[in-house]
Amino acid sequence: MQESYRSKTETYYRLERLWLLEFLEKEEIGKTLNDLPRYIYCLSSEYRKAIGRR
């Protein structure tokens, strides 16, 4: 049985890779209890144009 659960670390890694490839933009929205940055991700404006979304 395939497990669909992804760890927070893996999710962060995948989002960061998409950000580095310029598919996503990110914005710091605060800090964790351990004083690490928290981000929100969204489609980059360039990628949105490329796929025809506004």
C-alpha positions as CSV (number, residue, x, y, z in Angstrom):
1,M,0.0,0.0,0.0
2,Q,1.4,3.4,-1.0
3,E,1.6,5.9,1.7
4,S,0.3,9.4,0.7
5,Y,1.7,11.2,3.8
6,R,4.6,13.6,3.2
7,S,6.7,14.8,6.0
8,K,7.0,18.6,6.6
9,T,10.7,18.4,5.6
10,E,9.8,16.7,2.2
11,T,7.1,19.2,1.5
12,Y,9.4,22.1,2.3
13,Y,12.1,20.6,0.1
14,R,9.7,20.2,-2.8
15,L,8.3,23.8,-2.5
16,E,11.8,25.2,-2.3
17,R,12.8,23.3,-5.5
18,L,9.8,24.8,-7.3
19,W,10.7,28.2,-6.0
20,L,14.3,27.8,-7.2
21,L,13.0,26.8,-10.6
22,E,10.8,30.0,-10.5
23,F,7.5,28.3,-10.6
24,L,6.6,29.7,-7.2
25,E,7.0,32.9,-5.3
26,K,7.3,32.9,-1.5
27,E,6.7,35.5,1.2
28,E,7.8,35.3,4.8
29,I,4.7,35.4,7.0
30,G,6.2,35.0,10.4
31,K,8.4,32.8,12.6
32,T,7.9,29.4,14.2
33,L,8.3,28.8,17.9
34,N,11.9,27.9,17.1
35,D,12.4,31.3,15.4
36,L,12.6,29.8,11.9
37,P,10.9,31.7,9.1
38,R,7.4,30.6,7.9
39,Y,6.5,31.1,4.3
40,I,3.5,31.2,2.0
41,Y,3.9,30.0,-1.6
42,C,2.0,30.9,-4.7
43,L,2.4,30.6,-8.4
44,S,4.9,33.0,-9.8
45,S,3.5,35.8,-12.0
46,E,5.7,34.6,-14.9
47,Y,4.5,31.0,-14.7
48,R,0.9,32.2,-14.3
49,K,1.3,34.1,-17.6
50,A,2.8,31.1,-19.3
51,I,-0.1,28.8,-18.4
52,G,-2.7,31.5,-19.2
53,R,-3.9,32.3,-15.7
54,R,-4.4,35.7,-14.2
